[in-house]
Amino acid sequence: MKSTPEIAGKPSGPLPNPLAGAPANSTAKLGRAAVAAAVLVVVGALAGLLPRWHHSAALRAETRQLAQPIVNIVSPVPEKPAAALSLPAEVKPYLEAPIYSRGSGYLKRWLVDIGAQVKEGDLLAEVDTPELNQELAQARAQLAQAQAALDLAKTTAARWAELLTTASVSEQEAAEKRADLELKQANVEAARANVRRLEDLQSFESIRAPFAGTITARNTDVGQLISAGSSKELFRLAQTGTLRVYVRVPETAAHSVVPGQKAEFSVPEMPGRTFPAKVVRTSGAMSADSRTLLTELEADNSRGEILAGTYAQVRFTDAQPEAALTLPSNTLLFRAEGPQVGVVNADGRVELRRITLGRDFGPTFEVLSGVAPGDRIILNPSDALVSGMTVGIAQAAEKTAANQ
């Protein structure tokens, strides 16, 4: 055979196959396309599922929130501080005493009248007591008789004692003389005591001031018959340089008044003026009829501006009774267990607490025990409120309560 002549300009030999590497390249491209498609499918699925998941979660949260009651809260606050405690009082002298006579007779003269300033021991009046003078003379005579009998008994007893040594008298007779001597001695002492008693009574003929002060009353006159032991006073003496101010403090403020505490008082007849005073003592017990604490104050009256026995108004400037907590009236629940309030704890759970009520002010009431200032109390609680229930707090209401 003749060989095929080669075409000029073309290589001789078999021609290459153009589809020789095509299967390998197609397989790689198909794999990449499949991965990309899968990724697109996953991304599309996630893009579709995530919104639905977020929507479901939000729906569940909203459902839980809607199922949870929303309440308004308020915190207990102390009641408004009251003005300084002001109470009616009575002004009395520091010392005051009625003057009586211990002797019976007629008033001879008086030397002082009402308003007179006297010192301790000054003579106020003199009483003529003739009967007492006669009794004193008789007592002195009886004392002299007893003394004479005593002297005789001493002599007799001494003689009998000498005779006994010589056996001239019996021991019985000597003993009787010694006993008679002791009896006479007792009689003398009795008579002397009676004389001293009558002398003391006679000294009351001169009526004297027991302490320095002012004569505030004179209830006798010259020639008036005076009976010892009667209830009729002759004079009344008062010491007004220092005054005692008595005030009855009500039970609610009794613990805020203590000895040493400063105070001030005013007299209606002297408007615009106040006088300092100091608490010196209290009775230490509440009066059963008025439920008040009797308190005594002292005030200086050296200038004599305040008249004893006047009405006054005492003001305790330092007495600040502890303010009780108050709550609005619409927080109260009346249950079989007693008055209660709903308290929201930190975890949002409700706790029903029993409280002790104080005074009722209408829109608010006083709470004596059961709550603290920081507690969150539910306003307008429902009858279905129970302990352990979870509630939500309205933000606006919480701010309003804080402003209260």
C-alpha positions in Angstrom: 0.0 0.0 0.0 1.0 3.4 -0.6 1.4 5.6 2.3 -0.8 8.6 2.5 1.1 11.6 1.7 1.5 14.2 4.5 -0.3 17.4 4.0 2.1 20.2 3.9 2.2 22.3 7.2 0.3 19.7 9.4 2.0 17.2 11.6 1.9 13.7 10.7 0.5 11.0 13.0 -2.9 10.4 14.7 -5.1 13.4 15.7 -5.7 14.2 19.5 -9.2 13.4 21.0 -10.8 16.7 22.3 -13.1 14.9 24.8 -10.3 13.0 26.5 -10.4 15.1 29.9 -14.1 16.1 29.9 -15.5 13.5 32.4 -13.2 14.6 35.3 -14.0 18.3 35.0 -17.7 17.7 34.8 -17.7 15.7 38.0 -15.9 18.4 40.0 -18.3 21.0 38.7 -21.3 19.0 39.6 -20.0 18.4 43.2 -19.5 22.1 43.8 -22.9 22.9 42.5 -24.5 20.3 44.8 -22.7 21.8 47.8 -23.7 25.2 46.9 -27.3 24.1 46.5 -27.3 22.4 49.8 -25.9 25.5 51.5 -28.6 27.5 49.8 -31.2 25.1 51.0 -29.9 25.2 54.7 -29.7 29.0 54.6 -33.1 29.3 53.2 -34.5 26.9 55.8 -32.8 28.8 58.6 -34.0 32.1 57.2 -37.5 30.7 57.3 -37.3 29.0 60.7 -35.5 31.7 62.8 -38.3 34.3 62.5 -40.8 31.7 63.4 -38.7 30.6 66.4 -38.3 34.2 67.6 -42.0 34.8 67.1 -42.8 31.7 69.1 -40.5 32.7 71.9 -42.0 36.2 72.0 -45.4 34.7 72.0 -44.6 32.5 74.9 -43.1 35.4 76.8 -46.1 37.5 76.1 -48.4 34.7 77.1 -46.6 34.3 80.4 -46.6 38.0 81.0 -50.3 38.3 80.2 -51.0 35.3 82.5 -49.1 37.1 85.3 -51.2 39.8 87.1 -49.8 43.4 87.0 -50.1 45.3 90.3 -49.4 48.8 91.5 -47.3 49.1 94.6 -46.6 51.7 97.3 -44.2 51.7 100.2 -45.1 52.6 103.8 -44.1 56.1 104.8 -43.9 57.7 108.3 -46.7 60.0 109.2 -46.1 63.7 109.0 -44.2 65.0 112.0 -46.6 66.7 114.5 -46.0 70.1 116.0 -44.2 70.3 119.3 -46.2 68.7 122.1 -48.3 71.4 123.8 -50.4 70.7 126.9 -52.3 72.6 129.5 -50.6 72.9 132.9 -51.1 74.3 136.4 -48.5 76.6 138.0 -48.0 76.0 141.8 -45.6 77.4 144.4 -42.5 75.5 145.1 -43.5 75.3 148.8 -47.0 76.0 150.2 -48.3 75.3 153.7 -51.3 76.3 155.8 -50.5 77.7 159.2 -52.5 76.5 162.2 -52.3 77.1 166.0 -51.4 74.3 168.3 -52.8 76.1 171.4 -56.4 77.1 172.2 -57.2 80.7 173.1 -57.9 84.1 171.5 -55.8 85.8 168.9 -54.0 88.6 170.6 -52.6 90.3 167.5 -51.4 89.5 164.0 -48.3 91.2 162.4 -48.5 90.2 158.7 -51.1 90.4 156.0 -51.6 89.0 152.5 -48.7 89.8 150.1 -46.2 90.2 152.9 -42.7 88.8 152.4 -41.5 86.9 155.4 -38.4 85.1 156.4 -38.0 81.8 158.2 -38.8 82.2 161.9 -40.6 85.6 161.5 -43.4 86.2 164.0 -46.8 86.1 162.2 -49.2 86.4 165.2 -49.6 85.9 168.9 -52.3 83.8 170.7 -53.4 84.4 174.3 -53.8 80.9 175.9 -54.8 81.4 179.6 -55.9 77.8 180.0 -52.7 76.4 178.7 -50.8 78.7 181.0 -52.7 77.4 184.0 -52.1 73.8 182.9 -48.4 74.6 182.7 -48.3 76.1 186.2 -50.1 73.0 187.6 -47.7 70.7 185.8 -44.7 72.5 187.3 -46.3 72.2 190.8 -46.8 68.5 190.3 -43.2 68.2 189.2 -42.1 69.9 192.5 -44.3 67.5 194.5 -42.8 64.5 192.7 -39.3 65.9 193.3 -39.9 66.3 197.0 -41.3 62.8 197.3 -38.2 61.5 195.4 -35.9 63.3 197.9 -37.7 61.7 200.8 -37.6 58.3 199.2 -33.9 58.6 198.7 -33.3 59.4 202.4 -35.6 56.6 203.5 -33.9 54.0 201.3 -30.5 55.1 202.5 -31.5 54.7 206.1 -33.1 51.3 205.6 -29.9 50.2 203.8 -27.8 51.1 206.9 -30.3 49.4 209.3 -30.1 46.3 207.2 -26.4 46.0 207.9 -27.1 45.8 211.6 -30.1 43.5 211.1 -32.4 46.2 212.6 -34.9 45.8 209.7 -35.7 42.9 207.5 -34.6 42.5 203.9 -38.2 42.7 202.8 -38.6 46.2 204.3 -35.3 47.4 202.7 -36.4 46.1 199.3 -39.8 47.9 199.6 -38.0 51.2 200.3 -35.7 50.7 197.2 -38.8 50.0 195.1 -40.5 53.1 196.4 -37.4 55.1 195.5 -37.6 53.8 191.9 -41.3 54.6 191.7 -40.7 58.2 192.9 -38.0 58.6 190.3 -40.4 57.4 187.5 -43.0 59.9 188.8 -40.5 62.7 188.6 -39.7 61.8 185.0 -43.3 61.7 184.0 -44.0 65.1 185.6 -41.0 66.6 183.9 -42.1 65.2 180.5 -45.6 66.8 181.1 -44.0 70.1 181.8 -41.9 70.0 178.7 -45.0 69.1 176.6 -46.9 72.1 177.9 -43.9 74.4 177.5 -43.7 73.3 173.8 -47.4 74.0 173.4 -47.0 77.4 175.1 -44.3 78.2 172.6 -47.0 78.0 169.9 -48.6 81.1 171.3 -46.1 82.8 169.0 -47.0 81.7 165.4 -43.9 81.9 163.2 -43.1 81.3 159.6 -41.7 77.8 158.9 -39.9 79.0 155.7 -39.3 82.1 153.7 -42.1 83.1 151.4 -45.2 85.2 150.8 -48.4 85.3 152.9 -51.1 84.4 150.4 -54.0 84.2 152.9 -55.0 85.5 156.3 -58.1 83.9 157.7 -58.2 85.3 161.3 -58.4 88.6 163.2 -57.8 90.0 166.6 -60.1 88.5 169.3 -61.1 85.4 167.3 -61.4 82.2 169.3 -58.9 79.6 168.1 -59.3 75.9 168.9 -56.2 73.7 168.8 -56.6 70.9 166.3 -59.3 72.6 164.3 -59.3 72.6 160.5 -59.4 76.4 160.3 -56.1 77.8 159.0 -54.9 81.1 160.2 -52.4 81.9 157.4 -51.2 80.4 154.2 -47.6 80.7 153.3 -46.2 80.1 149.8 -42.7 80.2 148.4 -42.9 81.5 144.8 -39.3 82.2 143.9 -39.3 78.9 142.2 -42.5 77.4 140.7 -43.6 73.9 140.1 -45.5 73.4 136.8 -47.7 70.2 136.7 -48.8 68.8 133.4 -50.5 65.6 132.5 -48.9 64.0 129.4 -51.1 61.6 127.3 -50.1 58.0 127.0 -49.1 58.3 123.4 -46.3 60.9 124.2 -45.4 59.7 127.7 -42.2 57.9 126.6 -40.9 61.1 124.9 -40.9 63.1 128.2 -37.9 62.4 130.5 -36.4 64.2 133.5 -33.9 66.8 132.5 -35.7 67.7 129.3 -36.1 71.3 128.4 -39.5 72.9 127.9 -41.2 76.3 127.8 -44.5 77.5 129.0 -46.7 80.5 128.4 -49.4 82.3 130.4 -52.5 83.5 128.6 -52.4 86.8 130.5 -48.9 87.5 129.1 -49.3 87.0 125.3 -46.2 86.7 123.2 -44.0 85.7 126.1 -42.5 82.3 127.0 -40.7 81.2 130.1 -38.1 78.4 130.2 -38.7 75.3 132.4 -37.2 71.9 133.0 -38.7 68.5 133.6 -37.5 67.4 137.1 -39.6 64.2 137.7 -42.6 62.1 136.6 -45.0 60.0 138.6 -43.6 56.9 136.9 -47.1 55.4 136.3 -50.1 56.2 134.2 -53.1 57.6 135.9 -55.9 55.0 135.8 -58.7 57.5 135.3 -57.2 59.7 132.6 -54.4 57.5 131.1 -51.9 60.3 131.5 -48.5 60.7 133.1 -48.2 63.4 135.8 -45.1 65.4 135.1 -43.5 68.1 137.2 -41.4 70.9 135.8 -39.5 73.7 137.6 -39.3 77.3 136.5 -37.4 80.3 137.9 -39.6 83.1 139.2 -37.1 85.2 141.0 -38.5 88.3 139.3 -42.0 87.5 140.5 -43.6 87.9 137.1 -45.6 84.7 137.2 -48.4 84.3 139.8 -48.7 80.9 141.4 -52.0 79.1 140.7 -52.4 80.4 137.2 -53.2 78.3 134.1 -50.3 77.8 131.7 -49.6 76.1 128.4 -46.5 73.9 128.4 -44.7 73.2 125.1 -42.2 70.3 125.0 -39.9 71.5 122.2 -37.6 68.4 122.4 -40.4 65.8 122.6 -40.5 64.0 119.3 -42.6 60.9 119.5 -41.6 58.2 117.1 -43.7 58.5 113.9 -45.6 55.5 113.0 -45.8 54.1 109.4 -48.9 54.9 107.3 -50.4 53.2 104.3 -53.3 54.1 101.9 -56.6 52.7 102.9 -56.9 50.8 99.6 -54.0 48.4 100.5 -55.9 46.7 103.3 -57.3 43.2 103.0 -59.8 41.9 105.6 -59.5 38.1 106.0 -60.4 35.6 108.6 -56.9 35.8 110.0 -57.3 39.6 110.5 -56.2 42.7 108.6 -53.5 41.9 106.0 -51.6 43.5 103.2 -49.9 42.0 100.1 -46.1 42.4 100.0 -44.2 41.8 96.8 -40.8 40.2 97.5 -37.7 40.6 95.5 -38.5 37.6 93.3 -41.9 38.9 92.4 -43.8 36.6 94.7 -46.6 37.8 96.9 -46.5 37.4 100.7 -49.7 38.1 102.7 -48.7 39.7 106.0 -50.9 40.3 109.1 -50.6 43.9 110.4 -51.6 45.7 113.5 -53.7 48.8 112.9 -53.4 52.1 114.6 -55.3 55.3 114.1 -57.6 55.7 111.1 -57.0 59.0 109.2 -59.5 58.3 106.4 -57.4 58.1 103.2 -54.6 56.5 105.2 -54.3 54.5 108.3 -51.5 53.9 110.9 -49.6 50.6 110.9 -48.1 49.7 114.3 -46.5 46.4 113.2 -46.1 44.0 110.3 -44.4 46.1 107.6 -41.1 48.0 107.2 -40.4 51.3 105.3 -38.9 49.5 102.3 -41.7 47.0 101.7 -43.6 47.0 98.4 -47.3 46.9 99.3 -49.9 46.1 96.6 -52.5 48.8 95.9 -56.1 47.6 95.3 -55.4 43.9 96.0 -57.9 41.5 94.5 -59.8 39.0 96.6 -58.0 36.2 94.8 -54.6 37.3 96.0 -52.8 34.5 97.8 -49.3 34.0 99.2 -46.8 32.6 96.6 -48.5 34.1 93.6 -46.2 35.7 91.1 -47.1 39.2 90.0 -45.6 41.9 87.8 -45.1 45.5 88.9 -46.4 48.4 86.8 -43.5 50.8 86.3 -45.6 53.9 86.2 -47.2 52.9 89.5 -43.9 52.2 91.1 -42.7 55.7 90.2 -45.8 57.2 91.6 -45.4 55.3 94.8 -41.8 56.5 95.0 -43.1 60.1 94.6 -45.5 59.6 97.5 
